[in-house]
């Protein structure tokens, strides 16, 4: 963890913010309580104590849900401003795309480029 992770400097003090399971844990440390360096040390101690209490961050496991703005029903297939369907995929670390008149053609092409049957 970097030295100031979860800590931001404001005009009159340091703010520590930690988000876990949708709940925000935060505390403010004023510069007037011992100066900039002492208040930063207090903020770092509080942050470290709070992180040990809360435990490691839990990452989402399993497949992602379909995005709410996904109108095609498949990831990597979208419609451009000209009304054509666009298939996108990664090839050797470079994003590639190809446009089609019909959605089923775009889906078939994307699947073939990804090696999905």
Backbone as CSV, one residue per row, in Angstrom:
resi,resn,N_x,N_y,N_z,CA_x,CA_y,CA_z,C_x,C_y,C_z
1,UNK,0.850,-1.172,0.000,0.000,0.000,0.000,0.895,1.234,0.000
2,UNK,0.515,2.242,-0.777,1.315,3.455,-0.784,1.151,4.190,0.544
3,UNK,2.041,5.094,0.783,2.085,5.769,2.077,0.801,6.531,2.397
4,UNK,0.182,7.130,1.371,-1.010,7.946,1.610,-2.271,7.338,1.007
5,UNK,-2.321,6.035,0.830,-3.522,5.402,0.279,-4.692,5.637,1.232
6,UNK,-5.831,5.958,0.694,-7.061,6.234,1.434,-7.005,7.541,2.222
7,UNK,-5.955,8.339,2.050,-5.820,9.600,2.786,-5.709,10.732,1.772
8,UNK,-6.558,11.757,1.936,-6.484,12.927,1.068,-6.272,14.177,1.908
9,UNK,-5.560,15.131,1.330,-5.269,16.379,2.033,-6.292,17.426,1.643
10,UNK,-6.863,18.071,2.627,-7.790,19.167,2.404,-7.143,20.469,2.825
11,UNK,-7.878,21.581,2.781,-7.295,22.877,3.136,-6.919,23.004,4.614
12,UNK,-7.577,22.232,5.474,-7.312,22.366,6.913,-7.065,21.037,7.605
13,UNK,-6.893,19.953,6.830,-6.649,18.677,7.485,-6.641,17.510,6.526
14,UNK,-6.454,16.330,7.087,-6.412,15.079,6.333,-7.712,14.326,6.513
15,UNK,-8.212,13.698,5.443,-9.417,12.885,5.514,-9.047,11.456,5.140
16,UNK,-9.454,10.514,5.984,-9.244,9.097,5.705,-10.598,8.519,5.321
17,UNK,-10.647,7.829,4.164,-11.897,7.203,3.709,-11.615,5.769,3.302
18,UNK,-12.414,4.849,3.870,-12.303,3.431,3.527,-13.710,2.928,3.254
19,UNK,-13.906,2.316,2.108,-15.221,1.794,1.731,-15.176,0.270,1.771
20,UNK,-16.059,-0.337,2.550,-16.150,-1.786,2.635,-17.624,-2.196,2.614
21,UNK,-17.950,-3.064,1.676,-19.302,-3.613,1.543,-20.356,-2.515,1.524
22,UNK,-20.069,-1.445,0.791,-21.026,-0.359,0.636,-21.085,0.600,1.807
23,UNK,-20.279,0.387,2.846,-20.306,1.260,4.021,-19.017,2.081,4.070
24,UNK,-19.155,3.390,4.256,-18.015,4.288,4.296,-17.553,4.468,5.734
25,UNK,-16.258,4.280,5.959,-15.626,4.536,7.248,-14.682,5.706,7.019
26,UNK,-14.915,6.835,7.699,-14.077,8.003,7.460,-13.834,8.768,8.755
27,UNK,-12.739,9.505,8.766,-12.409,10.344,9.915,-11.558,11.501,9.414
28,UNK,-11.705,12.660,10.055,-11.000,13.875,9.664,-9.973,14.231,10.732
29,UNK,-8.767,14.600,10.320,-7.686,14.955,11.224,-7.213,16.367,10.881
30,UNK,-7.485,17.319,11.780,-7.160,18.731,11.555,-5.665,18.999,11.714
31,UNK,-5.160,19.936,10.899,-3.777,20.366,11.028,-3.539,21.055,12.372
32,UNK,-4.576,21.672,12.925,-4.435,22.410,14.186,-4.173,21.478,15.376
33,UNK,-4.341,20.193,15.191,-4.055,19.228,16.265,-2.618,18.730,16.156
34,UNK,-1.632,19.646,16.287,-0.235,19.233,16.293,0.513,19.514,15.015
35,UNK,-0.111,20.063,14.001,0.582,20.386,12.764,0.314,19.372,11.670
36,UNK,0.844,19.641,10.483,0.582,18.818,9.304,1.145,17.414,9.469
37,UNK,2.410,17.309,9.892,3.051,15.991,9.993,2.426,15.123,11.078
38,UNK,2.152,15.730,12.247,1.572,14.936,13.344,0.152,14.485,13.003
39,UNK,-0.617,15.362,12.355,-1.976,14.970,11.987,-1.951,13.887,10.909
40,UNK,-0.968,13.933,9.987,-0.827,12.871,8.994,-0.470,11.552,9.665
41,UNK,0.429,11.587,10.636,0.796,10.361,11.363,-0.417,9.793,12.087
42,UNK,-1.235,10.647,12.687,-2.456,10.192,13.352,-3.409,9.552,12.342
43,UNK,-3.542,10.187,11.184,-4.432,9.657,10.147,-3.944,8.297,9.664
44,UNK,-2.638,8.139,9.475,-2.090,6.861,9.028,-2.294,5.773,10.076
45,UNK,-2.092,6.113,11.360,-2.326,5.121,12.429,-3.788,4.689,12.463
46,UNK,-4.715,5.667,12.345,-6.142,5.334,12.365,-6.506,4.454,11.172
47,UNK,-5.969,4.826,9.990,-6.226,4.040,8.782,-5.730,2.609,8.937
48,UNK,-4.511,2.435,9.415,-3.947,1.097,9.569,-4.744,0.264,10.577
49,UNK,-5.161,0.888,11.677,-5.973,0.188,12.683,-7.319,-0.215,12.087
50,UNK,-7.941,0.698,11.358,-9.255,0.422,10.764,-9.157,-0.681,9.709
51,UNK,-8.104,-0.654,8.892,-7.929,-1.697,7.882,-7.719,-3.065,8.518
52,UNK,-7.010,-3.115,9.651,-6.817,-4.407,10.314,-8.122,-4.899,10.924
53,UNK,-8.964,-3.978,11.399,-10.279,-4.363,11.934,-11.204,-4.886,10.832
54,UNK,-11.197,-4.178,9.693,-12.115,-4.524,8.604,-11.655,-5.748,7.813
55,UNK,-10.370,-6.028,7.820,-9.856,-7.166,7.066,-9.613,-6.819,5.608
56,UNK,-9.169,-7.825,4.862,-8.860,-7.622,3.452,-10.116,-7.331,2.653
57,UNK,-9.930,-6.608,1.578,-11.034,-6.277,0.681,-11.485,-7.536,-0.052
58,UNK,-12.781,-7.745,-0.141,-13.340,-8.904,-0.818,-13.658,-8.539,-2.251
59,UNK,-13.086,-9.286,-3.175,-13.323,-9.029,-4.586,-14.443,-9.919,-5.091
60,UNK,-15.177,-9.413,-6.060,-16.291,-10.151,-6.649,-15.757,-11.381,-7.383
61,UNK,-16.386,-12.507,-7.154,-15.972,-13.734,-7.830,-17.077,-14.173,-8.782
62,UNK,-16.685,-14.858,-9.842,-17.662,-15.379,-10.789,-17.855,-14.449,-11.969
63,UNK,-18.735,-14.823,-12.868,-18.927,-14.028,-14.082,-19.596,-12.690,-13.771
64,UNK,-19.286,-11.724,-14.591,-19.901,-10.409,-14.435,-21.318,-10.433,-14.988
65,UNK,-22.128,-9.540,-14.446,-23.474,-9.390,-14.973,-23.407,-8.605,-16.274
66,UNK,-24.412,-8.801,-17.100,-24.503,-8.026,-18.332,-24.736,-6.560,-17.963
67,UNK,-24.026,-5.673,-18.611,-24.174,-4.244,-18.332,-25.598,-3.789,-18.630
68,UNK,-26.084,-2.841,-17.873,-27.468,-2.380,-18.051,-27.668,-1.660,-19.377
69,UNK,-26.597,-1.114,-19.945,-26.733,-0.414,-21.221,-26.416,-1.317,-22.409
70,UNK,-26.324,-2.619,-22.184,-26.026,-3.574,-23.251,-27.327,-3.912,-23.973
71,UNK,-27.485,-3.405,-25.198,-28.718,-3.627,-25.953,-28.623,-4.826,-26.880
72,UNK,-27.402,-5.296,-27.120,-27.244,-6.413,-28.057,-27.440,-7.757,-27.376
73,UNK,-27.221,-7.810,-26.063,-27.334,-9.070,-25.349,-26.023,-9.834,-25.265
74,UNK,-24.959,-9.313,-25.885,-23.657,-9.973,-25.827,-22.572,-8.920,-25.646
75,UNK,-21.620,-9.217,-24.766,-20.499,-8.314,-24.550,-19.675,-8.213,-25.830
76,UNK,-19.257,-7.005,-26.184,-18.422,-6.804,-27.358,-19.185,-6.549,-28.639
77,UNK,-20.500,-6.509,-28.556,-21.342,-6.223,-29.727,-22.136,-4.964,-29.417
78,UNK,-22.037,-3.971,-30.309,-22.776,-2.731,-30.087,-23.204,-2.153,-31.432
79,UNK,-24.031,-1.124,-31.355,-24.500,-0.449,-32.554,-23.822,0.905,-32.638
80,UNK,-23.306,1.263,-33.813,-22.653,2.565,-33.948,-23.671,3.631,-34.349
81,UNK,-23.198,4.861,-34.525,-24.091,5.983,-34.826,-24.720,5.869,-36.207
82,UNK,-24.175,5.017,-37.066,-24.717,4.833,-38.408,-25.716,3.681,-38.482
83,UNK,-26.007,3.070,-37.340,-26.982,1.988,-37.309,-26.404,0.627,-37.670
84,UNK,-25.084,0.518,-37.773,-24.450,-0.764,-38.088,-23.969,-1.411,-36.804
85,UNK,-23.906,-2.754,-36.808,-23.465,-3.513,-35.640,-21.954,-3.650,-35.668
86,UNK,-21.319,-3.453,-34.504,-19.859,-3.483,-34.390,-19.454,-4.621,-33.461
87,UNK,-18.570,-5.483,-33.946,-17.995,-6.539,-33.120,-16.596,-6.093,-32.713
88,UNK,-16.274,-6.150,-31.397,-14.944,-5.780,-30.920,-14.327,-6.952,-30.179
89,UNK,-12.999,-7.059,-30.253,-12.269,-8.118,-29.567,-10.816,-7.682,-29.418
90,UNK,-10.068,-8.401,-28.586,-8.649,-8.128,-28.386,-7.821,-9.120,-29.192
91,UNK,-6.793,-8.628,-29.857,-5.908,-9.480,-30.642,-4.475,-9.024,-30.395
92,UNK,-3.695,-9.839,-29.715,-2.304,-9.508,-29.367,-2.217,-8.185,-28.611
93,UNK,-3.149,-7.967,-27.677,-3.138,-6.755,-26.864,-3.668,-5.518,-27.550
94,UNK,-4.170,-5.666,-28.775,-4.705,-4.527,-29.526,-6.198,-4.746,-29.747
95,UNK,-6.995,-3.708,-29.492,-8.428,-3.833,-29.705,-8.735,-3.735,-31.197
96,UNK,-9.485,-4.687,-31.696,-9.886,-4.744,-33.103,-11.400,-4.624,-33.195
97,UNK,-11.895,-4.221,-34.352,-13.342,-4.164,-34.555,-13.673,-4.371,-36.022
98,UNK,-14.910,-4.762,-36.270,-15.416,-4.912,-37.622,-16.909,-4.613,-37.584
99,UNK,-17.422,-3.942,-38.612,-18.832,-3.580,-38.642,-19.618,-4.510,-39.555
100,UNK,-20.898,-4.680,-39.203,-21.798,-5.565,-39.946,-23.161,-4.911,-40.056
101,UNK,-23.904,-5.328,-41.069,-25.263,-4.833,-41.256,-26.219,-5.516,-40.288
102,UNK,-25.971,-6.810,-40.000,-26.877,-7.578,-39.145,-26.182,-7.984,-37.846
103,UNK,-26.951,-7.975,-36.758,-26.419,-8.314,-35.447,-25.895,-9.739,-35.393
104,UNK,-26.620,-10.697,-36.011,-26.193,-12.099,-35.944,-24.834,-12.299,-36.609
105,UNK,-24.558,-11.536,-37.665,-23.253,-11.630,-38.318,-22.136,-11.113,-37.403
106,UNK,-22.413,-10.031,-36.687,-21.429,-9.476,-35.758,-21.150,-10.452,-34.625
107,UNK,-22.202,-11.077,-34.099,-22.036,-12.057,-33.017,-21.229,-13.251,-33.496
108,UNK,-21.546,-13.776,-34.668,-20.812,-14.912,-35.220,-19.333,-14.572,-35.414
109,UNK,-19.067,-13.369,-35.925,-17.677,-12.971,-36.161,-16.914,-12.847,-34.843
110,UNK,-17.518,-12.216,-33.848,-16.853,-12.070,-32.550,-16.551,-13.430,-31.948
111,UNK,-17.537,-14.334,-31.991,-17.313,-15.683,-31.444,-16.179,-16.389,-32.172
112,UNK,-16.122,-16.243,-33.488,-15.048,-16.909,-34.246,-13.685,-16.303,-33.910
113,UNK,-13.631,-15.000,-33.677,-12.363,-14.370,-33.327,-11.900,-14.741,-31.924
114,UNK,-12.842,-15.024,-31.029,-12.498,-15.431,-29.667,-12.325,-16.933,-29.528
115,UNK,-12.696,-17.681,-30.573,-12.595,-19.132,-30.516,-13.716,-19.781,-29.734
116,UNK,-14.872,-19.108,-29.687,-16.056,-19.621,-28.971,-16.991,-20.260,-29.991
117,UNK,-17.524,-21.382,-29.647,-18.489,-22.053,-30.558,-19.891,-21.854,-30.061
